[in-house]
Amino acid sequence: MMDKLGLVVYPKVWGELKPPDWSISKKSFHRFVELLAND
């Protein structure tokens, strides 16, 4: 469902939905950079 502004509206039965945690650890970031460098 969407409201007038085009924002997604969740049914009240779902309760309050928290946004996902998109944070990244230093370890996983360095691993990502390492994989890019190997290409």
N, C-alpha and C positions, 0 to 999 in steps of 0.2 A: 504494500500500500504506500501511497505517496500523499503528502499534504500539498497545499496550494503552491508552495515554493519548490516543489519537486524533491523535497527531502523524504527519505524513507521513514515511515512511521511503523513501529513494531507494535503488535498487539499487547495490551496490558498484561495478559496472562503470562507473557514471557518474562515479566519483571524488568528490572533495569539492566540493559545490556552494556557492558563496558567495552570500550574500543580495544582492539587487539594491541598487544605489546610488540612493536616493530623494532625494539632495540636490538643491538648486535654486540656481542662481546668482542674484546680486542683479539682474543684467540681466533674466533671464527673469521674476523675481518682479515687478519694476517694470513690465514689459510686461504681465503678467497683471493687475496693479492698474489699469493704464492702460486695458486693454480693458474691465474691469468698470466703470470710471468713464464710459466712452463709451456704456454701455447706457442 
